[in-house]
């Protein structure tokens, strides 16, 4: 058999790039937008994006809707008016409520702590079903559909989470046109405090209407545009309804594993419903376009046509199906299933028990195709040995590819700007995928040439043997994974492509053995037979990379390129697995072709591109701060003022330093810093401090203001700019009473402050904390210098002219001889969130010299350290 000329391997590579593009186009295809005038007045089954956009603009307003601010209160009132208007026009009874609720709970996240909230606002609408309402104020069986209408500071929050709130309003409006009630009530929860650590959803659980909820559909966003994805499932019945009703499903169980592992640094209200309400269902979110998530570019005008229509079609059909389902009359305990879709064309789901049986059978089928190869080409000792050598060659190829990617990444990190792929995600192809594939191909040909010198065999036979070896490795890996029950939800990433690849192998081996195929015919046969497996792998990689790449822009990592390189190389190895060995069908001048492809990758590797272009900004959390430390006599012993620039990405601190030093505010020496006379605001090198690891290990949270415990990862390596303090506002932690008995002391406090506060309690070694007046269990957030640290975050989520103080009591175990001593170090962190009207003149000057691509969220913060 003749080989395929080496230069055509570039065409081979190009075909798979084209396949990737086609897969993305198919998966991102959106439906036609439906206008309201094209829908009959009594049509309750057709969703209109046009109407949903009207709702969206009404929900959003023109500012961020930060819980606890005046604008948030205004938009909460607008939200209530909106659902009331829908209720007034409804054919089926719709009851509404504006809930105000307070409480606290233990949030068992990656940085666990107590969430304490006061006066949270939720807007609730119930479309009455046959299950109806009870005389005691509770309701019958109900489906809960949840979104949140609040936003983070300095972001309009069009996609997070305005789109789904608008889709919910339109779904409520359309279903309320029905003439016949559904079997179950539908609760539409527009919760007002998700961004302040999931407080709104927890508050809803105390509402009488929550008692009848049997299932939940939670809606959120970590991106913009594309199709929303199912990424958490705790009730397979809800997933099956999604499968029945969604014509273009988007669901990957692998995303659930990544989310649960903490790789994705986010959380949703789904956790609250699951952990505190024992309410199960599915979690759905937008995940593409994560570069605009939580930035000023999360704007309605950037939402592409058809995105809301697609989300609304899915939601309306799903909610209608669930609310009319007899099998959802009772709650069921949490259970898991394996689920994934194929290019958005159809969805596969089965139990973990079925998954084990199916995966073992697929693994055995893969091994059977290897045995079939040996049977066709001679089941001899030499054949087995060569097959084993081919397996070694496959492993060597992958390792060499990984080594080349690692080396390239080290060089690029040392010589170029990190994260250039943020604004142009296609760059991962020439930066990482290309070098991996080129290196694998080169190693494959080198290894094949070495073995060809030992044993003579046709090129077709050698390629078939390499493919059989690749299937053997994949089957062996799958069977090993079957021994790990926890990985049942991710084994499909190996099993699903291996199944068609093994079947394709049986066909191609027969053709190669019994037909005289030319090199081109053999190549086309392999490509066509392996197309279903390749499309599956490409689809999975094309889903995960747009999810994971933008996370690097808010990870706080020093070297995000290493993470992206590793993830991309692993996904590339998965994507090429079905066609591993086919590259050996190419003969002469392969090396020259690979060198040409390598030169293109090298040009991309050193292209002077900025990570922050177009709608991609550099995220910044800035805390205009005053940090004051008091001794036991409440005498101030230290006072520091300035701006903390958190390190959200690898470039943020250096970008801020560069902007400062190139600005008119920068002076080599002298100037009028916070402790210097003069009217001119100037910053010198002595005003700039980068926080080292040593200082952060010595002090709790680096002695810097803490907004949320999970933000502590942004403190090490952050920049502090000495300058004047923020505008003063009321904040205090007062010891109202101290009483002791034989073995302990109770300290009662009154905390006054703005809408957002954090309290950290660090008991002395001899006086441990044994109780508190909060409803949450007493648990430590972490340990510092061998002593447990307890953290309480507090939020008043509905605006008022004066925020009510928080009163709480801490009880310590204290021997009688220590009861007059210091029992604990306690810090109060007070934060004004999104209050640009209170920015000082100097702070405005500082913001004014920053580059346009900065996306700065400002917190006006006071950290006060006490000993009691």
N, C-alpha and C positions, 0 to 999 in steps of 0.2 A: 504493500500500500504506500502511495506517495504521501509525503507530509504536506502540510499547509505552509506556504512561504512565510518566513518569520515576520516581515513587516505587517502582515495581516493581523498580527496579534493586537496591534493598535486598534484595528476595526473591532476586534473581539472586546477589548476594553470599552470602546466607545458604545458598543451595543448595550453593555450592562449599565453604563451611565444613562443611556437613553431609556432603558427599562426602569431605572430609578425615577427618572423624570415622569414617565408615563404612569407609574404607580402613584406618585404624589399627585398628579393631575386627577387621576381617577378618584383617589381618596378625598381630595379637596373639592370635588365638583359639588356645586350648590344648586338647590332647586330654584325655580323661577319665583320671583317675588309676587305674592298675591296681594292685590289692592282690595280695600274694603268694599268699594263699589261693585266689585265682581262677586261678592258674597251675598247670598239672599239673607233677608232679615231673620229668618227662622233657621238658618244654617248654623248648627252648633258644632260642626265637625271640621270646619275649615279655619285655619290660622292665617292671620294677615300680618305680614311684617310691617306694612304701612301703618297699621294701627298700633302695633307694638312700639314702633319708633316714636309715635306721639306720646305713648306712655313713658318711653325711655327718657325723652327730653324733659318731661314733667317731673320724673323721679330725680333726675340728675341735678337740674338747676345749673348754675354757672360756677360753683365752687366745690371744694371738697366737703363731704358730709361727715366730718369727724365727730364721733359720739361725744357729747358733752359741750359742743359748741352751739352758738345761737343758730347758725345756718342749718345744722343738723336738726334742731328742734323745728325750724320752719319747714324743712322738707319732710319731717315726720308727720306734721300736721297736713301737708299736701298729700302724703301717702294715705293717710286716713280718709281725706276727702275723696281721693281717687277710688278707693274700694267702696266707700259709701255711695258714690255715684253709680258704680257698677251694680251695687246691691239694689238701688232704687229702680233700676231698669230691668231687674232680673225677673224671669218667669218662675224660677225656683227660689225659695227663701234663701237669702244670704245674710248671715249675722256677722257683725264686725265688732271689734274691740280694740281699744288702745290700752295696752297693758303697761303698768308701771310696777316694777318688781325689784326687790333687793335680796341679796343672799351671798353666799360664798361657797367655794368648793376647792378640792385639791385637784389641780391639773397635772396629771401624770405624763408630762411630755418629756422631751429630751432634756429640758431644764425645769424640773418639777417645782411647783410652788403653789401657794394659795391664791386663788383669784377671788377678790372681795369686790362686790359691786353694789352700788346704790342707785335706785331710781332709773333702772334700765327701761327703755321704751321698745315695745314690740307692737306692730300693727298686724292684726289677725283678722282674716275673713274665713268664714265657714260656709261652704256650699252644702246645704242640707241634703242628706240622702235618706233612704228608707230607714236607716238605723236611728236617725233623728236625735233629739235632745231629751234629757231626763229632767224630771221636776227639780232635782237637787242642784241643777246648774251644770252637771257633767253631760257628756254626750255619748252616743253609741259608737260602734266601730267606725274608725276614721282613718283615712290616709292623710299623712302629713307631707306637705310639699314646702320646702324651705329655701329661701334666699336671704341675703342681707343687703340692706340699702345704704349702710354706712360705708365710708371709704377711709383710706389711710391719708395722712397729711400730704398736701401738695400733690394730690392726684384726684382727678374727677371721678375715676372709678367707673368708666362706661362699661367695660367688660367685667370688671371685678367690683360689684356684681350686678351692675345696672341692667345688663342685657337679660339675665335670667329673671330679675324682678319684673321687667317689662313683659317677658314671655309668660310669667305667672299671671300677671294682670290680664293679659289677653286671653290666656287659657280660662281664667275665672269668668271673664266676660262671655266667652263663647259657650262654655258649659252652662252658664246661667240662663242661656236661651232655650235650654231643653224643656220639653213639655212633661217629661217623665223623670222622676228622681232616679239617681244611681243607687246601688245597694248601700253604699257606705258614704258617710260624710267625707268631704275633702276640706282639710284645713290648709289654707294658704298663709304661711307664716312669713311675713316681711320683717325680719328681725333687725333691730337697730344697733347691735353691738357685737358684731363678729370680729372685726379687726382688733378690738380691745380684748383679745384672748377669749373669744367664744362665750362671752357673757350673756348675750341675748338668747341664745338657744337654751342655756342652762336656766335662765329665768323663765322661759316658756314652760318648762317642765312642771312648774308650780301652779300653772293655770288650770282651772277645772276642766277646760276642753282637752288638755293633754292626756287625761285619764283614759280616753277612748281610743288613742292612737295605737294601731296595730303594726303599721309599716311606715317607712319614710323614704322619700326621694329627695336627697339633698343636692342642691345646685350651687356651684361655686366656680371660680376661675383662677387660673394661674397663668393666663395668657390672653391673647386676643385673636379672633378669627379662627378659621378651621372648624372642624366638627367637635362638639363636646364629647369627651371620652368617659366611659364607665371605668373607674379605677379602684373602687372598693365595693365589695359585695358581702353582705352578711345574711341575706335571705334569698336563697335561690329562686323562690317563687316570684319575687319581684324581677329578678334577672330574666326569667323565662317570659314574663310579660313584656319586658323590653325586647326580647328576641322576637316575639310574635308581632309586635307592633312597629318596630323600627325597620324600615326598608333598607336603610344604609347604616348598619350598626358600626359603632366604633368602641371597642372594648378589648382591653388587653390585661390579663391577669398578672403579667410581669410588672406592670405599673403598680399594682397593689403591693407587691413584695418590695419594690423600691421605696414606696411611700412609707410602709411599715418599718423599714430598716433605717429611716432617717436620712437616706441619700437625698430625698427631696425635702428641703427644710421648710415645710409648710404644714398647716393643719387646717381642718375644716370642722364645721358644726357636727358632722357625722360622728365624730368621736364622742361628743356630748350625748347625743341621742342613744348611741350604743352603750356607753359606759354608765350613764346616770339614769337613762330612761328605759333601758332594756328594749329599745326600739330598733328594729333592724330593717334593712332595705338595701339601697344602692346609692353610691356617691358619684356624681357626674360633674365634670369640670372641663372648661376650655384649657388646653395645655399648649397649643402652638402660639407663637408670637410672644414668648415669655420675656423678650427684651423690653417690652413696654409695660409689663406687669408692675404695678405699684410705682409708676412714674407719671409725670405730667402728660405723657403722650397716650395715656389710656383715655382717649377722647372719642366721642361718638362718631365724629367725621371720619375716623380711621377704620370703622367697622365696615367690612366689605358687604356688598349687596348679596343677599341670600343667606348670610350667616344666621341672622335672627329667624328667618323663615325656616331654615333647617332645624334649628334648636326648638322652635315653636312647634313644628310638625311632630318632632319626636316627643315633646313634652305633652302636648294635647292628646295624642294617641295613647301614650303610656298611662297618663293619669286617668283617662276615661276607662281604659282596660282594667286598671287596678281597682278603681272605685266601684266597678261593676262585677268584681270577681268574688264568687262564693268562698273560694279556698282561703281568702285573706280575712276571714271573720275572726280568726284567733291569732295571737302572737305565737311565734315559734322562737326557740332559742337560736343563738348564733350558729350558723353553719357555713361552710365554704364549699366552693365548686371550682372546677377548672373552666376557664372561659377565654376565648379569643375570637377575633373576626378575621376573615380573609379579605384583605384589601377593601374592607367596607362593603363587600358584596353579600356576604352571609356570615353567620355567627355559629360557632361551635361551643357547646357547653355540656359538661358531664360531671358526675360526682368524683370525688377523690378516689373512691374504691374502683370505679370504672377506669379512672385515669391510670391506676396502677396496673390493672390487667391490660389495658390498651397499650401502655408504654412498654411493658414487658414483651408483648406480642410484636410491637414495631421493632424493638431491639432485636428480637429473634429473627424477624424478617430481614433486617439489615445484615445480620450474620449469615442468614441463608443465602443472600445474594452473593456473599463472599465465597461460601461453599460452592455455589453454582459456578462461579468463576473458576475455581480449582477443578471442578468436574469437567468443565468445557475445555480447559487448556491443559489438563493432565494433572491428576491428583498424585504428584510425586513429591518426594522429599525436597528436591531442588526447587519445585514450584512453591512449596510452603515457605522455604527459606527466603526465596526472592520476594514473596508476599510480605514476609516479616521485615525484610529490608525496605520494601516500599513504605510500610507503616512507619519505620524509623525515618525515612525520607520525608513523609508528611509532617512528622513532628519537628524535624529539623527546619523545614520550610517555615512553619509557623513561628518557631523560636527565632529564626533569622529575621523574619519580618518584624517581630516585636523588638528585636535588638536594634534594627535600623531605625524604627520609629522612635525608640528611646534615645538613640544617639542624635537623631535629627532634632528631637525636642530639647535636649540639653543644649545643643548649639543655638537653637532659636531663642530659648529663654535667656541665654547669655548675651545674645547679640541683637535681639529685636524686641519689640513691644509685645507683651503677653496679651492674649485674648483678642487678637485681630479678627477672630471668627464671630465675635459677638454681633456685629452689625451685618456681616455677610456669612451666614452659616455654611454656604457652599464651600467656603475655604477649607473646611475639614477634609475635603476630598484631596486637594493637592498637598495639604500640610501633613496629613496622617494616613488617610486611606490609600492614596496613590503610592507613597513610599512602602507601605506594608505590602500591597499587592505586587508591586515591581520587585521588591526584595524576595517575596515568596516565589515568584515566577523564576527569578534568576537562580535561587537556591534549588528549585525543583529541577531545572535543566542541568545545573551542575551535578546534582546528585544522580540524575538519570544518566548523564554521560559517564560518570564513574561506574555505575552498575552495568551499563551497556558494554563496557569494556571487559567486564567479568563474565557476562552471560549474553549470548546473542538472542535477540527477540525483535520482532517487528515493532515499529513505533506504535501501531494500533494496540498491540498486545501490552506494551509497556504502559500506555495511557490507561488501558482497561484495568491493569493491575494496580496502578496508582489510585484509580477511582475506587476499586474494591477495598484497598487499604484504608482510604479515607472513610468509606462506609463502615468498615470494621471498627475504626476508632470512634466514630460517632455512636455506633450501636453499643460499644463497650461503655462509653461515657454515659449513655442513657440508662443502661442496666445498673451502673453504679449509682446514678442519681435515684433510681427506684428504691434503693436501700435507705434513702433519706426522706421520710414522710413530710418533713417541713417544706421540702422543695417540690411538692406535688403540683403547686400552682405555676411553676416555671418550667417544668420538664417539657411542656408542649413546644417550647422554643427549639428544642432538639428533635422531639418526636414528630411534630407536624411536618417539617421539611424532609425528615429522614424517610417517612412513609412513601411519598411520591418518588423520592430519589432512589429508594431501594427497588420499587417497581420499575422505574425507568432503567435501572441497572440490569434487571433481568431481560428487558427488551433489547437494550443496546448490546449486551454481551452476546445474545443469540445472533443478532445481526452481524456483529463483528466476526463471530466464529464461523457462520455459515454463508455469509455474503461477502463478495469482494467489493468492499467499499473504498472509494477514493478518499483522500484526506479531507477534502471539502465536504463530501457526503457524510463522512463520519462526524465531522465537526457540527454540521447542521443538525444531524440526528441527535447528538448529545444536547445541543443547545435547546432544541425543541422539546425533547423529553424531560429535560430538567427545568423547563421554564416555570411550571407550577411551584416547585420547591424554591427556585431562585426568587420568584416574585414574593413568596411568603417571607423569606429572609430579608429581602430588600425592604419590604413593607415594615417589618419590625424595626429594622435599623433606622428607617426614615421617620418612624414615630418617636423613638427614644432619643435620638440626637437633638431634635428641636426642643425636647423637654429638658434634657440635661445641660445643654450648652449654655442657655441663658442663666442657669443657676450660678454659674461661675462668676457672674457679675454681681452677686450678692452673697458669696460664700465666705468672704473674709480670708480666703486662702492666700498664702504667699506665692504658690506656684500652681495656679489652676490649669496651666497648660499640660502639666503632667497628668492630671486627672482626666482631662479631655482626651489626651493622647492614649491613655490606657483604655478608657471606655470605647473610644473610636476603634482602636485596634482589635479589641474583643468583638465588637459588633462587625467589623470587617471580616474577621476570621469566621464568624457565623454566616455572614452573607456569601462568602466564597466557598463555604463547605460543600454545597451541592455540586459545584463544578470543579472541585479540587481534583487535579489530574488531567483535566481536559487541555490544560496549557501545553502538555507534552505532545499534542498533535501538531504543534507548530515546529517547523524545522529551521534551517539556515537563516542567518542574520537576525536571530531573535535578540542577541545581545545589543546590536546596533539600535534596534527598535526600543529596547528597554532603556538604553542610554538617552534616546531622544525624549521618551516619556519622563525620565528622571530630570532632564534639564528643565522641563516645564514645571515640575514640582519644586526645583531649586529656585526658579524665578519667583514662584508664589511664596516660597519660604522666606525670602528676603525682601519682598515687596513692602515699601514703607507705608502701610495702611494703618489708619487709626481704628481702634475698636469702637469708637463712638461717632458714628455717622448716621445720617438719616434720622430715623425715629429712635435710635438707640442712644441713650444718655448714660452718663456715669452717675451711679447712685451715691448719695451722700446723706448721712445722718450727722447733723451738726447740733451741738448742745451749747448754747450760750449760757454759761454756768457761773455760779458762785458756790464754792466749796468751803464750808466753815466747820471747824472742829472746836468743841467745847470740852473743858475739863469737868470734874465732878461738882465744881462750884458754879457751873454755867458761865465760866469766863472763857471768852474766845481765845484760843491759843494758836490758831492758824486760820488764815483767810486767803483763799486763792480765787481769782476771777479770770475768766477768759472763755475761749471757744474750744470745745472738744470736737475734733474732726475724726469720726470713727473710720476704721479701716474696713470698708465693705468689699472692696476688691483689691487686687494686687497693685493697682496703679493709683488708687484714690489719694493716699497720703502724699505720694510724690507729685501727683498732678496739682494738689493744693499748694504744696511748697513751691513748685515751679511758678504757678500763677501769682503767688505772693511776691516772690523775689523778682518777678518781671513787672510788678505793678508800681504805681506811684506811691503806694503806702509803704514800700520797703525802704528802709534806711540802713546803711552799714553799721551805724552806731548812733547813740543819742535818741532823740524822739521823746514822745510823750506817752509812754505805756501807762499801765494802771497805777504805778507808783512814782511816775515821773511828772514834774510840772510841765505846763505848757498846754496850748490849745490845739496843737496840730496832732492828729492821730497818725502815728507812725509805728511800724513793726520792724524790729531788728532781729538778728539771729538769736539774741539772748531771750527773746520772747517766744521762741519756738522750741518745743520739747516733744520728742518722739518717745512714747512710753515703751520702755523695755520690758522684757519678760520678768526680769528680777523685781522690778517695782510692782508689777501686777501679782507676783507671787507673795510679796510682802504684805500688801494691803488688800482688803476685801474689795473686789471689783476695782482694783487699781486706784482706790480712793477717787473714783470718778462717778459722775451721776449715772444711775442705772434706770432705764425706762422699763425694760422687760428682762428677766433673767437670761432668756436665750440670746439677748444682744451682747452678753459678756464676751462672746467669741470675737466681737469686733473691736474690743478694747486694746488687746495687745498689738503693739505696733501703730497705735493711733497717734494723732498729732494734737498737741495742746498749744493754743495760741494765747499768750498772756495779753489781756486787754481789760477794759472796764467791764463792770458787772452788767447783767441783764436788768431790765426794768423790774423794780420791786413789786411783789404782790404778797398777799397774806399766805404764810405757810409756817406751821409750828407743830411741834410735838411736845405736849405738856404732860408732866407726871401729875395726875390729879390726886392720886392716893397711893400710899405704900403701907401695907399692913403685913405683919409677920406673926406666925404662930410657932409651935415647938420645932417644926422641921421644914418650914418654908415661908416664902414671902410672895405676896400678890401685889403686882404693880399695875395700877389702872391709868390708862393714857387717854388723852383727847388729841386727835390729830386733825388739824385744819389745813386746808390747802386747796389747790385748783382741782380740775376734773381728774387728773391723773397723778397718782402717788405710788411710791414703793417704800416699804419698810423692811429693813433687814435687821434681824436679831441674832447676835452672836454671844451666847452665854459664856461666862468664864468657866474654866475647867472644873472648879469645885462647886459651881452653882448651876447645874443643868436645868433647862426648861422642861417642865413636866406637864404643863397644860396651858390652855388659853380659852378665851371666851368665844372664839369663833366656832362655827358649826363644823368646819373641816377637821379631819383628823390631824393630830400633831405629828408632822413629819418634816425632816430636814431636807432642804434643797440640795445641799452639798456639804462637804467638810473642808474647812480651811485651817491649816496648821493643827490638824487633829481635833478640832472643835467643830461641832455641827453648826451650820448656818441655816436659819429659818427666814424665808422670804415671803412677804405678803404684797401682792400688787392690788391696788385699790383704784376703782374708777367710778365716777359719778357720770352716768351716760346720758342724762337728759339735762339740758342747760337750765340754770336758774341764776338769778342775780347773785345769790349767796349760796354756796354749796354747804350742805349739812356736814358737820364734823363726824369723824369716825371715832367711836369710843370702843376700846377693847382692853382686856385685862390679860396679863401674862403672869403665870404662876411658876416660881422657881423652887427647886429643892435646895434649901439653905440651912446648914448647921447653925445653931444659935450663935456661936462665936463669930460667924461671918455675916450676920444679918445687917450689920451697919456698913459693910464693905460694898464695893462695886460688884454688881451681879452680872451685868452684860454690857456689851457695846451695841448700841442701837443707832441706826442711821435712817434718816427720813429723806427720801428723794422726791421732790415736788417738781411737776412738769406742766407747763402750759404748752399745749399741742395745737399747732396751727393758729397762731395769734400774730400775724404779721403787723397788725396795727400797733403792737407793743415793741417792735424792734427799735433799738436805740440808733442814734444817728451814726455812731461809729460802726455798729454792726451792719447797717445798710451800706456803708462805704466798703466794708469787707466783702459783702455779697456782690457789690457792683464791679469788683475787679476779677471776679471768677469767670471762667470761660462759659460760653453759652451751653456747651454740652453737659455742664454740671446739672444734676437734678438734686437740689438740696432740700431736705426736709429738716426744718428747724424746730428745736425744742428749747424753751426757755426754762432752765432748770436750776434748782437750788438743792444741793446736797448738804445736809446738816448732820454732823456726827456727834453723838452724845455718849456719855457713860452714866449708867444708873445703878 
